[in-house]
């Protein structure tokens, strides 16, 4: 995207259409349904209860393997590009010639996984954060964030989780 480009609620609607179009692919449906975390939640509404058991018919093309004992197991996986589409990533030119900045609607899975929100299940804090941001995006009261801003915003939850874990030990 060119320098100065700004997203709005209509760009968010375009993102949702692109994301939902990607969910037509069987390996994507299987992977996000089993992934949990932010990818699962981003796709939950579109998938509803139509999450197939894996592996998908596409497993030989989008494959990750696990070798345990004498067996090799095949798992559906997503490409980096598919994950970028699901999270809504944009590369925007900066005022410096060859540099771009990365802006995204939702945190990438590795950021989510390192935050305090990744507790192994979708808890109340996850729900409140997700629903609040979704509402702001759909009404035009939020915009794309940089990875640095996402890391900063999610740091709060990491600190909260640490406090809770300390109290329960």
DSSP file (Angstrom, degrees, kcal/mol; ACC not computed):
  #  RESIDUE AA STRUCTURE BP1 BP2  ACC     N-H-->O    O-->H-N    N-H-->O    O-->H-N    TCO  KAPPA ALPHA  PHI   PSI    X-CA   Y-CA   Z-CA
    1    1 A X              0   0    0      0, 0.0    92,-2.8     0, 0.0     3,-0.1   0.000 360.0 360.0 360.0 150.1    0.0    0.0    0.0
    2    2 A X    >   -     0   0    0     90,-0.2     3,-2.1     1,-0.1     0, 0.0  -0.291 360.0 -81.8 -73.7 158.2    1.2    3.5   -0.7
    3    3 A X  T 3  S+     0   0    0      1,-0.3    91,-0.1    91,-0.2    -1,-0.1  -0.312 118.3  24.7 -55.5 135.6    2.6    5.9    2.0
    4    4 A X  T 3  S+     0   0    0     89,-0.5    -1,-0.3     1,-0.3    -2,-0.1   0.334  84.1 149.4  89.1  -7.0   -0.2    7.6    3.9
    5    5 A X    <   -     0   0    0     -3,-2.1     2,-0.4    88,-0.2    -1,-0.3  -0.352  26.3-166.7 -61.5 137.2   -2.8    4.8    3.1
    6    6 A X        -     0   0    0     -3,-0.1     2,-0.2    -2,-0.0    -1,-0.0  -0.983  11.7-138.2-129.7 139.7   -5.3    4.5    5.9
    7    7 A X        -     0   0    0     -2,-0.4     2,-0.2     4,-0.0   137,-0.1  -0.610  21.5-177.7 -91.5 155.8   -7.8    1.7    6.5
    8    8 A X     >  -     0   0    0     -2,-0.2     4,-1.8   135,-0.1     3,-0.4  -0.744  49.3 -76.6-137.7-172.6  -11.4    2.3    7.6
    9    9 A X  H  > S+     0   0    0      1,-0.2     4,-1.8    -2,-0.2     5,-0.1   0.785 128.7  56.6 -64.2 -25.0  -14.4    0.2    8.5
   10   10 A X  H  > S+     0   0    0      2,-0.2     4,-2.0     1,-0.2    -1,-0.2   0.861 105.1  50.5 -73.9 -35.0  -15.0   -0.6    4.8
   11   11 A X  H  > S+     0   0    0     -3,-0.4     4,-2.3     2,-0.2    -2,-0.2   0.858 108.1  54.3 -66.5 -34.4  -11.5   -2.0    4.5
   12   12 A X  H  X S+     0   0    0     -4,-1.8     4,-2.3     2,-0.2    -2,-0.2   0.906 106.5  51.0 -65.4 -39.5  -12.3   -4.1    7.5
   13   13 A X  H  X S+     0   0    0     -4,-1.8     4,-1.9     2,-0.2    -2,-0.2   0.899 109.1  51.1 -63.3 -40.1  -15.4   -5.4    5.7
   14   14 A X  H  X S+     0   0    0     -4,-2.0     4,-2.4     1,-0.2    -2,-0.2   0.908 108.2  52.8 -61.4 -42.0  -13.2   -6.2    2.7
   15   15 A X  H  X S+     0   0    0     -4,-2.3     4,-2.9     1,-0.2     5,-0.2   0.927 106.7  52.0 -59.1 -45.5  -10.8   -8.1    5.0
   16   16 A X  H  X S+     0   0    0     -4,-2.3     4,-2.6     1,-0.2    -1,-0.2   0.891 109.5  49.9 -60.7 -39.1  -13.7  -10.2    6.4
   17   17 A X  H  X S+     0   0    0     -4,-1.9     4,-2.1     2,-0.2    -1,-0.2   0.921 112.0  47.2 -64.8 -43.9  -14.7  -11.1    2.9
   18   18 A X  H  X S+     0   0    0     -4,-2.4     4,-1.8     2,-0.2    -2,-0.2   0.924 113.7  48.5 -62.3 -44.4  -11.2  -12.2    2.0
   19   19 A X  H  X S+     0   0    0     -4,-2.9     4,-1.2     1,-0.2    -2,-0.2   0.933 112.6  47.4 -61.4 -46.9  -10.8  -14.1    5.2
   20   20 A X  H  < S+     0   0    0     -4,-2.6    -1,-0.2     1,-0.2    -2,-0.2   0.840 108.1  55.7 -66.6 -33.1  -14.2  -15.9    4.7
   21   21 A X  H >< S+     0   0    0     -4,-2.1     3,-1.4     1,-0.2     4,-0.3   0.890 104.9  53.3 -64.8 -38.5  -13.3  -16.7    1.1
   22   22 A X  H >< S+     0   0    0     -4,-1.8     3,-1.6     1,-0.3     6,-0.2   0.816  96.3  68.5 -64.2 -30.5  -10.1  -18.4    2.3
   23   23 A X  T 3< S+     0   0    0     -4,-1.2    -1,-0.3     1,-0.3    -2,-0.2   0.521  80.5  77.1 -70.8  -3.7  -12.2  -20.6    4.7
   24   24 A X  T <  S+     0   0    0     -3,-1.4     2,-0.3    -4,-0.2    -1,-0.3   0.799  74.6  93.2 -70.8 -28.6  -13.7  -22.3    1.7
   25   25 A X  S X> S-     0   0    0     -3,-1.6     4,-2.1    -4,-0.3     3,-0.5  -0.498  76.8-139.4 -71.2 127.7  -10.5  -24.3    1.4
   26   26 A X  H 3> S+     0   0    0     -2,-0.3     4,-2.3     1,-0.2     5,-0.2   0.878  99.9  51.7 -56.8 -42.7  -10.7  -27.7    3.3
   27   27 A X  H 3> S+     0   0    0      1,-0.2     4,-2.2     2,-0.2    -1,-0.2   0.838 109.6  50.9 -67.2 -29.6   -7.2  -27.6    4.8
   28   28 A X  H <> S+     0   0    0     -3,-0.5     4,-2.6    -6,-0.2     5,-0.3   0.920 109.7  50.1 -70.4 -43.5   -7.8  -24.1    6.2
   29   29 A X  H  X S+     0   0    0     -4,-2.1     4,-1.7     1,-0.2    -2,-0.2   0.922 114.1  44.7 -59.5 -45.7  -11.1  -25.1    7.8
   30   30 A X  H  X S+     0   0    0     -4,-2.3     4,-1.4    -5,-0.2    -1,-0.2   0.941 114.9  47.9 -64.5 -47.5   -9.5  -28.1    9.5
   31   31 A X  H  X S+     0   0    0     -4,-2.2     4,-1.5     1,-0.2     3,-0.3   0.931 114.4  42.6 -64.7 -48.5   -6.4  -26.2   10.6
   32   32 A X  H  X S+     0   0    0     -4,-2.6     4,-1.0     1,-0.2    -1,-0.2   0.855 111.3  57.2 -69.3 -31.6   -8.2  -23.2   12.2
   33   33 A X  H  < S+     0   0    0     -4,-1.7    -1,-0.2    -5,-0.3    -2,-0.2   0.826 117.4  33.4 -65.2 -30.4  -10.8  -25.4   13.8
   34   34 A X  H  < S+     0   0    0     -4,-1.4    -1,-0.2    -3,-0.3    -2,-0.2   0.577 104.6  75.3 -99.1 -12.6   -8.1  -27.3   15.6
   35   35 A X  H  < S-     0   0    0     -4,-1.5    -2,-0.2    -5,-0.2    -3,-0.1   0.861  74.5-167.5 -71.6 -36.6   -5.6  -24.4   16.1
   36   36 A X     X  +     0   0    0     -4,-1.0     4,-1.5     1,-0.2     3,-0.5  -0.278  45.1  68.7  73.3-170.9   -7.4  -22.7   18.9
   37   37 A X  H  > S-     0   0    0      1,-0.2     4,-1.9     2,-0.2    -1,-0.2  -0.158 112.9 -22.2  62.0-151.2   -6.4  -19.2   20.0
   38   38 A X  H  > S+     0   0    0      1,-0.2     4,-2.5     2,-0.2    -1,-0.2   0.848 135.5  55.4 -67.2 -36.7   -6.9  -16.1   17.8
   39   39 A X  H  > S+     0   0    0     -3,-0.5     4,-1.3     1,-0.2    -1,-0.2   0.932 108.9  48.4 -62.9 -43.7   -7.1  -18.0   14.5
   40   40 A X  H  X S+     0   0    0     -4,-1.5     4,-1.1     1,-0.2     3,-0.4   0.931 113.7  46.7 -59.3 -46.2   -9.9  -20.2   15.8
   41   41 A X  H  X S+     0   0    0     -4,-1.9     4,-0.6     1,-0.2     3,-0.3   0.874 107.0  56.4 -69.1 -36.8  -11.8  -17.1   17.1
   42   42 A X  H  < S+     0   0    0     -4,-2.5    -1,-0.2     1,-0.2     4,-0.2   0.826 118.8  33.5 -61.1 -30.1  -11.4  -15.1   14.0
   43   43 A X  H  X S+     0   0    0     -4,-1.3     4,-2.5    -3,-0.4     5,-0.3   0.505  91.9  95.2-104.9  -7.1  -13.0  -17.9   12.0
   44   44 A X  H  X S+     0   0    0     -4,-1.1     4,-2.6    -3,-0.3    -2,-0.1   0.888  84.2  49.2 -56.1 -47.0  -15.5  -19.2   14.5
   45   45 A X  H  < S+     0   0    0     -4,-0.6    -1,-0.2     1,-0.2    -2,-0.1   0.909 114.5  44.5 -63.1 -42.1  -18.5  -17.2   13.3
   46   46 A X  H  4 S+     0   0    0     -4,-0.2    -1,-0.2     1,-0.2    -2,-0.2   0.892 119.3  41.6 -69.9 -39.0  -18.0  -18.1    9.7
   47   47 A X  H >< S+     0   0    0     -4,-2.5     3,-3.0     1,-0.2    -2,-0.2   0.796  80.5 172.8 -78.1 -28.1  -17.4  -21.8   10.4
   48   48 A X  T 3< S-     0   0    0     -4,-2.6    -1,-0.2    -5,-0.3    -2,-0.1  -0.362  76.2 -27.7  51.0-122.7  -20.2  -22.1   13.1
   49   49 A X  T 3  S+     0   0    0      1,-0.1     2,-1.1    -4,-0.1    -1,-0.3   0.248 115.1 103.5-102.2  12.3  -20.3  -25.8   13.8
   50   50 A X    <   +     0   0    0     -3,-3.0     2,-0.7    -4,-0.1    -1,-0.1  -0.385  40.2 135.8 -94.1  56.8  -19.0  -26.9   10.4
   51   51 A X        -     0   0    0     -2,-1.1   -21,-0.1   -18,-0.1   -22,-0.0  -0.906  46.7-143.0-104.8 109.4  -15.4  -27.7   11.4
   52   52 A X        -     0   0    0     -2,-0.7     2,-0.2   -26,-0.1   -19,-0.1  -0.310  16.7-110.1 -71.9 153.5  -14.4  -30.9    9.8
   53   53 A X        -     0   0    0      2,-0.1     2,-0.1     1,-0.1    -1,-0.1  -0.582  58.9 -72.9 -75.7 145.7  -12.3  -33.5   11.5
   54   54 A X  S    S+     0   0    0     -2,-0.2     2,-0.1   -24,-0.1    -1,-0.1  -0.370  93.5  54.2 -92.2 173.5   -8.8  -33.7    9.9
   55   55 A X        -     0   0    0     -2,-0.1     2,-0.1     1,-0.1    -2,-0.1   0.619  69.5-146.6 -77.9 161.3   -6.9  -34.4    8.0
   56   56 A X    >   -     0   0    0     -2,-0.1     3,-1.7     1,-0.1     4,-0.2  -0.346  30.6-102.4 -82.3 168.6   -8.5  -32.8    5.0
   57   57 A X  T 3  S+     0   0    0      1,-0.3     3,-0.4     2,-0.1    -1,-0.1   0.712 122.7  60.5 -61.5 -18.4   -8.4  -34.1    1.4
   58   58 A X  T >>  +     0   0    0      1,-0.2     3,-2.4     2,-0.1     4,-1.9   0.365  69.4 110.4 -88.3   4.8   -5.7  -31.5    0.8
   59   59 A X  T <4 S+     0   0    0     -3,-1.7    -1,-0.2     1,-0.3    16,-0.1   0.771  70.7  59.3 -58.0 -28.7   -3.3  -32.8    3.5
   60   60 A X  T 34 S+     0   0    0     -3,-0.4    -1,-0.3     1,-0.2     3,-0.2   0.695 113.0  39.1 -73.4 -16.4   -0.8  -34.0    0.9
   61   61 A X  T <4 S+     0   0    0     -3,-2.4     2,-0.5     1,-0.2    -2,-0.2   0.770 124.3  35.6 -99.7 -33.6   -0.4  -30.5   -0.4
   62   62 A X  S  < S+     0   0    0     -4,-1.9    15,-1.2     2,-0.1     2,-0.3  -0.749  92.0 156.7-121.0  79.7   -0.5  -28.5    2.9
   63   63 A X  E     +A   76   0A   0     -2,-0.5     2,-0.4    -3,-0.2    13,-0.2  -0.818  32.3 179.9-121.9 146.4    1.3  -30.9    5.2
   64   64 A X  E     -A   75   0A   0     11,-1.8    11,-2.6    -2,-0.3     2,-0.3  -0.984  25.2-147.0-132.1 140.4    3.2  -31.0    8.5
   65   65 A X  E     -A   74   0A   0     -2,-0.4     2,-0.4     9,-0.2     9,-0.2  -0.795  13.7-167.0-114.3 154.2    4.5  -34.3    9.7
   66   66 A X  E     -A   73   0A   0      7,-1.9     7,-2.8    -2,-0.3     2,-0.8  -0.979   9.8-156.7-135.3 122.2    5.0  -35.8   13.2
   67   67 A X  E     +A   72   0A   0     -2,-0.4     2,-0.5     5,-0.2     5,-0.2  -0.868  21.4 166.6-105.5 108.3    7.1  -38.9   13.6
   68   68 A X  E >   -A   71   0A   0      3,-1.5     3,-2.4    -2,-0.8    -2,-0.1  -0.981  59.8 -40.3-122.7 131.6    6.2  -40.7   16.7
   69   69 A X  T 3  S-     0   0    0     -2,-0.5     0, 0.0     1,-0.3     0, 0.0  -0.309 122.3 -25.4  53.7-125.1    7.3  -44.3   17.4
   70   70 A X  T 3  S+     0   0    0     -3,-0.0     2,-0.3    -2,-0.0    -1,-0.3   0.265 121.8  84.1-102.7  11.7    7.0  -46.3   14.2
   71   71 A X  E <   -A   68   0A   0     -3,-2.4    -3,-1.5     2,-0.0     2,-0.5  -0.832  61.4-148.2-116.3 152.0    4.2  -44.1   12.6
   72   72 A X  E     -A   67   0A   0     -2,-0.3     2,-0.4    -5,-0.2    -5,-0.2  -0.986  17.9-158.6-115.4 125.0    4.2  -40.9   10.6
   73   73 A X  E     -A   66   0A   0     -7,-2.8    -7,-1.9    -2,-0.5     2,-0.4  -0.837   5.0-145.6-105.1 141.1    1.2  -38.7   11.1
   74   74 A X  E     -A   65   0A   0     -2,-0.4     2,-0.4    -9,-0.2    -9,-0.2  -0.886  16.3-173.6-106.5 135.5    0.1  -36.0    8.6
   75   75 A X  E     -A   64   0A   0    -11,-2.6   -11,-1.8    -2,-0.4     2,-0.1  -0.966  27.0-116.0-126.7 143.0   -1.4  -32.8    9.8
   76   76 A X  E     -A   63   0A   0     -2,-0.4     2,-0.3   -13,-0.2   -13,-0.2  -0.486  40.3-177.2 -68.6 147.6   -3.0  -30.0    7.8
   77   77 A X        -     0   0    0    -15,-1.2     2,-0.3    -2,-0.1   -46,-0.1  -0.948  21.7-121.1-143.4 164.3   -1.1  -26.7    8.1
   78   78 A X        -     0   0    0     -2,-0.3     2,-0.1   -47,-0.1   -50,-0.0  -0.801  23.0-123.5-105.8 148.3   -1.4  -23.1    6.9
   79   79 A X     >  -     0   0    0     -2,-0.3     4,-2.0     1,-0.1     5,-0.2  -0.461  30.4-110.2 -78.5 162.6    1.1  -21.2    4.8
   80   80 A X  H  > S+     0   0    0      1,-0.2     4,-2.3     2,-0.2     5,-0.1   0.888 121.0  55.0 -59.5 -38.4    2.5  -17.9    6.2
   81   81 A X  H  > S+     0   0    0      1,-0.2     4,-2.1     2,-0.2    -1,-0.2   0.897 106.0  50.5 -63.7 -40.3    0.5  -16.1    3.5
   82   82 A X  H  > S+     0   0    0      2,-0.2     4,-2.5     1,-0.2    -1,-0.2   0.899 109.9  50.3 -64.6 -40.2   -2.7  -17.8    4.6
   83   83 A X  H  X S+     0   0    0     -4,-2.0     4,-2.0     1,-0.2    -2,-0.2   0.903 108.8  52.8 -63.7 -40.5   -2.1  -16.8    8.3
   84   84 A X  H  X>S+     0   0    0     -4,-2.3     5,-2.0     1,-0.2     4,-1.3   0.898 110.2  47.7 -61.6 -40.8   -1.4  -13.2    7.1
   85   85 A X  H  <5S+     0   0    0     -4,-2.1     3,-0.3     3,-0.2    -2,-0.2   0.929 110.5  51.6 -65.3 -44.9   -4.8  -13.2    5.3
   86   86 A X  H  <5S+     0   0    0     -4,-2.5    -2,-0.2     1,-0.2    -1,-0.2   0.850 116.2  40.4 -61.9 -35.0   -6.6  -14.6    8.3
   87   87 A X  H  <5S-     0   0    0     -4,-2.0    19,-1.9    -5,-0.2    18,-0.6   0.615 113.4-118.1 -89.8 -14.1   -5.1  -11.9   10.6
   88   88 A X  T  <5 -     0   0    0     -4,-1.3    17,-1.4    -3,-0.3     2,-0.3   0.971  42.1-176.4  79.5  58.1   -5.5   -9.1    8.0
   89   89 A X  E   < -B  104   0B   0     -5,-2.0     2,-0.4    15,-0.2    15,-0.2  -0.654   8.0-175.0 -93.2 143.9   -2.0   -8.0    7.4
   90   90 A X  E     -B  103   0B   0     13,-3.1    13,-2.8    -2,-0.3     2,-0.6  -0.993  18.5-145.2-134.2 142.1   -1.0   -5.1    5.2
   91   91 A X  E     -B  102   0B   0     -2,-0.4     2,-0.4    11,-0.2    11,-0.2  -0.948  24.3-170.6-107.0 117.8    2.5   -3.8    4.2
   92   92 A X  E     -B  101   0B   0      9,-2.8     9,-3.0    -2,-0.6   -90,-0.2  -0.919  23.1-116.5-116.6 131.8    2.4    0.0    3.9
   93   93 A X  E     -B  100   0B   0    -92,-2.8   -89,-0.5    -2,-0.4     7,-0.2  -0.303  28.5-147.7 -60.5 144.8    5.2    2.1    2.4
   94   94 A X        -     0   0    0      5,-2.2   -91,-0.2     2,-0.5     5,-0.1  -0.459  35.0 -93.5-101.0-178.4    6.9    4.5    4.8
   95   95 A X  S    S+     0   0    0     -2,-0.2     2,-0.4     3,-0.1     5,-0.1   0.535 106.4  87.2 -75.6  -3.8    8.4    7.9    4.0
   96   96 A X  S >  S-     0   0    0      3,-0.1     3,-0.9     1,-0.1    -2,-0.5  -0.808  90.9-117.3 -94.6 139.9   11.7    6.1    3.6
   97   97 A X  T 3  S+     0   0    0     -2,-0.4    -1,-0.1     1,-0.2    -3,-0.1   0.841 100.5  17.9 -45.1 -60.3   12.2    4.8    0.1
   98   98 A X  T 3  S+     0   0    0     -5,-0.1     2,-0.3     2,-0.0    -1,-0.2   0.345 101.5 101.6-104.8   7.3   12.5    1.0    0.5
   99   99 A X    <   -     0   0    0     -3,-0.9    -5,-2.2    -5,-0.1     2,-0.3  -0.683  44.7-172.8 -97.1 146.6   11.0    0.5    4.0
  100  100 A X  E     -B   93   0B   0     -2,-0.3     2,-0.4    -7,-0.2    -7,-0.2  -0.913  15.3-138.8-126.4 159.0    7.5   -0.7    4.8
  101  101 A X  E     -B   92   0B   0     -9,-3.0    -9,-2.8    -2,-0.3     2,-0.6  -0.905  18.9-128.4-113.5 148.7    5.6   -1.0    8.0
  102  102 A X  E     -B   91   0B   0     -2,-0.4    45,-0.6   -11,-0.2     2,-0.4  -0.863  27.0-178.4-101.0 123.1    3.4   -4.0    8.9
  103  103 A X  E     -BC  90 146B   0    -13,-2.8   -13,-3.1    -2,-0.6     2,-0.3  -0.937   3.1-178.7-120.4 144.5   -0.1   -3.2   10.0
  104  104 A X  E     -BC  89 145B   0     41,-2.4    41,-2.4    -2,-0.4   -15,-0.2  -0.998  32.4-143.7-147.3 144.7   -2.6   -5.8   11.0
  105  105 A X  S    S+     0   0    0    -17,-1.4     2,-0.3   -18,-0.6   -17,-0.2   0.897  92.8  20.9 -71.1 -41.3   -6.3   -6.0   12.2
  106  106 A X  S    S-     0   0    0    -19,-1.9    -1,-0.1    39,-0.1    44,-0.1  -0.908  95.4 -90.1-130.0 153.4   -5.6   -8.8   14.6
  107  107 A X        -     0   0    0     -2,-0.3     2,-0.1     1,-0.1    -2,-0.0  -0.308  44.0-110.1 -65.3 145.6   -2.5  -10.1   16.3
  108  108 A X    >>  -     0   0    0      1,-0.1     4,-2.2     4,-0.0     3,-0.9  -0.397  34.4-106.3 -68.3 152.8   -0.5  -12.8   14.6
  109  109 A X  H 3> S+     0   0    0      1,-0.3     4,-3.2     2,-0.2     5,-0.2   0.840 118.5  56.4 -53.6 -38.6   -0.7  -16.2   16.3
  110  110 A X  H 3> S+     0   0    0      1,-0.2     4,-1.0     2,-0.2    -1,-0.3   0.860 109.3  46.8 -66.1 -32.7    2.9  -16.0   17.7
  111  111 A X  H <4 S+     0   0    0     -3,-0.9     4,-0.4     2,-0.2     3,-0.3   0.918 114.3  47.4 -69.5 -43.9    2.0  -12.7   19.5
  112  112 A X  H >< S+     0   0    0     -4,-2.2     3,-1.5     1,-0.2     6,-0.5   0.926 109.5  53.6 -60.6 -45.4   -1.2  -14.2   20.8
  113  113 A X  H 3< S+     0   0    0     -4,-3.2    -1,-0.2     1,-0.3    -2,-0.2   0.766 109.0  48.8 -64.4 -26.0    0.5  -17.3   22.0
  114  114 A X  T 3< S+     0   0    0     -4,-1.0    -1,-0.3    -3,-0.3    -2,-0.2   0.423  98.6  88.2 -94.1   1.9    3.1  -15.3   24.0
  115  115 A X  S X  S-     0   0    0     -3,-1.5     3,-1.0    -4,-0.4    40,-0.1  -0.453  91.3-109.3 -92.5 169.9    0.4  -13.1   25.7
  116  116 A X  T 3  S+     0   0    0     38,-0.7    -1,-0.1     1,-0.2    39,-0.1   0.554 110.5  74.6 -73.8  -7.4   -1.4  -13.9   28.9
  117  117 A X  T 3  S+     0   0    0     -5,-0.2     2,-1.7    37,-0.2     6,-0.3   0.719  73.6  84.8 -78.0 -20.2   -4.6  -14.5   26.8
  118  118 A X    <   +     0   0    0     -3,-1.0    -1,-0.2    -6,-0.5     4,-0.1  -0.606  47.2 142.6 -84.5  84.6   -3.3  -17.8   25.6
  119  119 A X  S    S-     0   0    0     -2,-1.7    -1,-0.2     2,-0.6     3,-0.1   0.370  77.0 -94.9-104.6   2.2   -4.4  -19.9   28.6
  120  120 A X  S    S+     0   0    0      1,-0.2     2,-0.3    -3,-0.2    -2,-0.1   0.299 104.3  50.5  99.7  -9.8   -5.5  -23.0   26.7
  121  121 A X  S    S-     0   0    0     -4,-0.2     2,-1.1   -85,-0.0    -2,-0.6  -0.973  95.7 -94.1-152.4 162.6   -9.1  -22.0   26.5
  122  122 A X        -     0   0    0     -2,-0.3    -4,-0.1    -3,-0.1     2,-0.1  -0.688  55.4-175.9 -83.9 100.7  -11.1  -19.0   25.4
  123  123 A X     >  -     0   0    0     -2,-1.1     4,-2.4    -6,-0.3     5,-0.2  -0.234  41.4 -90.6 -94.3-178.7  -11.6  -17.2   28.7
  124  124 A X  H  > S+     0   0    0      1,-0.2     4,-2.8     2,-0.2     5,-0.2   0.877 124.9  53.3 -62.1 -40.0  -13.6  -14.1   29.7
  125  125 A X  H  > S+     0   0    0      2,-0.2     4,-2.5     1,-0.2    -1,-0.2   0.909 109.5  49.3 -62.2 -41.1  -10.6  -11.8   29.1
  126  126 A X  H  > S+     0   0    0      2,-0.2     4,-2.8     1,-0.2     5,-0.2   0.941 112.5  48.1 -60.6 -47.3  -10.2  -13.2   25.6
  127  127 A X  H  X S+     0   0    0     -4,-2.4     4,-2.9     1,-0.2     5,-0.3   0.925 112.8  47.0 -61.4 -46.4  -13.9  -12.7   24.9
  128  128 A X  H  X S+     0   0    0     -4,-2.8     4,-2.2     2,-0.2     5,-0.2   0.915 114.5  46.5 -64.6 -43.4  -14.0   -9.1   26.2
  129  129 A X  H  X S+     0   0    0     -4,-2.5     4,-2.2    -5,-0.2     5,-0.2   0.946 116.9  44.0 -62.5 -48.2  -10.8   -8.1   24.3
  130  130 A X  H  X S+     0   0    0     -4,-2.8     4,-2.8    -5,-0.2     5,-0.2   0.947 116.0  44.9 -64.6 -50.5  -12.1   -9.7   21.1
  131  131 A X  H  X S+     0   0    0     -4,-2.9     4,-2.3    -5,-0.2    -1,-0.2   0.889 113.5  51.1 -63.6 -39.5  -15.7   -8.5   21.2
  132  132 A X  H  X S+     0   0    0     -4,-2.2     4,-2.1    -5,-0.3    -1,-0.2   0.931 113.8  43.3 -63.3 -45.9  -14.6   -4.9   22.2
  133  133 A X  H  X S+     0   0    0     -4,-2.2     4,-2.8    -5,-0.2     5,-0.2   0.918 112.5  53.0 -66.9 -42.6  -12.1   -4.7   19.3
  134  134 A X  H  X S+     0   0    0     -4,-2.8     4,-2.5    -5,-0.2    -2,-0.2   0.920 109.9  48.5 -58.6 -44.7  -14.5   -6.2   16.8
  135  135 A X  H  X S+     0   0    0     -4,-2.3     4,-1.4     1,-0.2     6,-0.2   0.923 112.6  48.0 -61.6 -45.1  -17.2   -3.7   17.8
  136  136 A X  H  <>S+     0   0    0     -4,-2.1     5,-2.8     1,-0.2     6,-0.8   0.891 112.6  49.2 -64.7 -39.0  -14.7   -0.8   17.4
  137  137 A X  H ><5S+     0   0    0     -4,-2.8     3,-1.0     4,-0.2    -2,-0.2   0.922 110.8  49.1 -65.3 -43.8  -13.5   -2.0   14.1
  138  138 A X  H 3<5S+     0   0    0     -4,-2.5    -1,-0.2     1,-0.2    -2,-0.2   0.736 113.9  45.8 -71.5 -21.7  -17.0   -2.5   12.7
  139  139 A X  T 3<5S-     0   0    0     -4,-1.4    -1,-0.2    -5,-0.2    -2,-0.2   0.401 116.6-110.5 -99.5   2.3  -18.1    1.0   13.8
  140  140 A X  T < 5S+     0   0    0     -3,-1.0    -3,-0.2    -4,-0.4    -4,-0.1   0.666  86.4 117.6  81.2  16.5  -14.9    2.7   12.5
  141  141 A X  S   <S+     0   0    0     -5,-2.8     2,-0.3    -6,-0.2    -4,-0.2   0.230  70.4  45.1-101.5  13.2  -13.5    3.5   15.9
  142  142 A X        -     0   0    0     -6,-0.8     2,-0.2    -5,-0.2    -2,-0.1  -0.962  65.1-168.9-146.1 161.1  -10.4    1.3   15.6
  143  143 A X        -     0   0    0     -2,-0.3  -135,-0.1     1,-0.1   -39,-0.1  -0.767  39.4 -54.6-139.6-175.3   -7.8    0.9   13.0
  144  144 A X        -     0   0    0     -2,-0.2     2,-0.3  -137,-0.1   -39,-0.2  -0.293  51.6-149.4 -63.4 149.7   -4.9   -1.4   12.0
  145  145 A X  E     -C  104   0B   0    -41,-2.4   -41,-2.4    -3,-0.1     2,-0.1  -0.898  11.4-119.2-121.7 152.7   -2.1   -1.8   14.6
  146  146 A X  E  >  -C  103   0B   0     -2,-0.3     4,-2.4   -43,-0.2     5,-0.2  -0.416  32.6-109.5 -77.9 163.9    1.6   -2.4   14.2
  147  147 A X  H  > S+     0   0    0    -45,-0.6     4,-2.7     1,-0.2     5,-0.2   0.896 121.4  54.8 -60.0 -40.2    3.2   -5.5   15.7
  148  148 A X  H  > S+     0   0    0      1,-0.2     4,-2.1     2,-0.2    -1,-0.2   0.907 108.6  47.2 -60.7 -43.0    4.9   -3.3   18.3
  149  149 A X  H  > S+     0   0    0      2,-0.2     4,-2.8     1,-0.2    -1,-0.2   0.902 111.8  50.4 -67.5 -41.0    1.5   -1.8   19.3
  150  150 A X  H  X S+     0   0    0     -4,-2.4     4,-2.8     2,-0.2     5,-0.2   0.937 109.9  50.8 -60.4 -45.4   -0.1   -5.3   19.5
  151  151 A X  H  X S+     0   0    0     -4,-2.7     4,-1.1     1,-0.2    -2,-0.2   0.914 112.5  46.8 -58.7 -43.4    2.8   -6.5   21.7
  152  152 A X  H  X S+     0   0    0     -4,-2.1     4,-0.7     2,-0.2     3,-0.3   0.922 113.5  47.6 -64.1 -46.1    2.3   -3.5   24.0
  153  153 A X  H >< S+     0   0    0     -4,-2.8     3,-0.6     1,-0.2     4,-0.4   0.883 113.9  46.8 -64.5 -38.9   -1.5   -4.0   24.2
  154  154 A X  H 3X S+     0   0    0     -4,-2.8     4,-1.4     1,-0.2   -38,-0.7   0.671  94.2  77.7 -78.8 -16.0   -1.2   -7.7   24.9
  155  155 A X  H 3X S+     0   0    0     -4,-1.1     4,-2.3    -3,-0.3    -1,-0.2   0.854  85.0  63.7 -61.0 -35.0    1.5   -7.2   27.5
  156  156 A X  H <X S+     0   0    0     -4,-0.7     4,-2.2    -3,-0.6    -1,-0.2   0.918 102.8  47.9 -53.6 -46.0   -1.2   -6.1   30.0
  157  157 A X  H  > S+     0   0    0     -4,-0.4     4,-2.5    -3,-0.4    -1,-0.2   0.839 107.5  55.6 -68.5 -32.8   -2.8   -9.6   29.8
  158  158 A X  H  X S+     0   0    0     -4,-1.4     4,-2.1     2,-0.2    -1,-0.2   0.926 109.8  46.4 -64.3 -43.8    0.6  -11.3   30.3
  159  159 A X  H  X S+     0   0    0     -4,-2.3     4,-2.0     2,-0.2    -2,-0.2   0.893 112.2  50.7 -64.9 -40.0    1.1   -9.3   33.5
  160  160 A X  H  X S+     0   0    0     -4,-2.2     4,-2.2    -5,-0.2    -2,-0.2   0.919 110.5  49.0 -64.1 -43.3   -2.4  -10.1   34.7
  161  161 A X  H  X S+     0   0    0     -4,-2.5     4,-2.8     1,-0.2    -1,-0.2   0.886 108.7  53.5 -63.6 -39.2   -1.9  -13.8   34.1
  162  162 A X  H  X S+     0   0    0     -4,-2.1     4,-2.1     2,-0.2    -1,-0.2   0.909 108.9  49.2 -62.4 -41.8    1.4  -13.7   35.9
  163  163 A X  H  X S+     0   0    0     -4,-2.0     4,-1.8     2,-0.2    -2,-0.2   0.912 112.5  47.5 -63.6 -42.9   -0.4  -12.1   39.0
  164  164 A X  H  X S+     0   0    0     -4,-2.2     4,-1.7     1,-0.2    -2,-0.2   0.925 111.5  50.1 -64.9 -44.7   -3.1  -14.7   38.9
  165  165 A X  H  X S+     0   0    0     -4,-2.8     4,-0.9     1,-0.2    -1,-0.2   0.880 109.1  52.4 -61.4 -38.5   -0.7  -17.6   38.6
  166  166 A X  H  < S+     0   0    0     -4,-2.1     3,-0.4     1,-0.2    -1,-0.2   0.893 109.9  48.8 -64.7 -39.9    1.3  -16.3   41.5
  167  167 A X  H  < S+     0   0    0     -4,-1.8    -1,-0.2     1,-0.2    -2,-0.2   0.804 112.3  47.8 -70.3 -29.7   -1.8  -16.1   43.7
  168  168 A X  H  <        0   0    0     -4,-1.7    -1,-0.2     1,-0.2    -2,-0.2   0.583 360.0 360.0 -90.5  -9.5   -2.9  -19.7   42.9
  169  169 A X     <        0   0    0     -4,-0.9    -1,-0.2    -3,-0.4    -2,-0.1   0.479 360.0 360.0 -85.1 360.0    0.5  -21.4   43.4
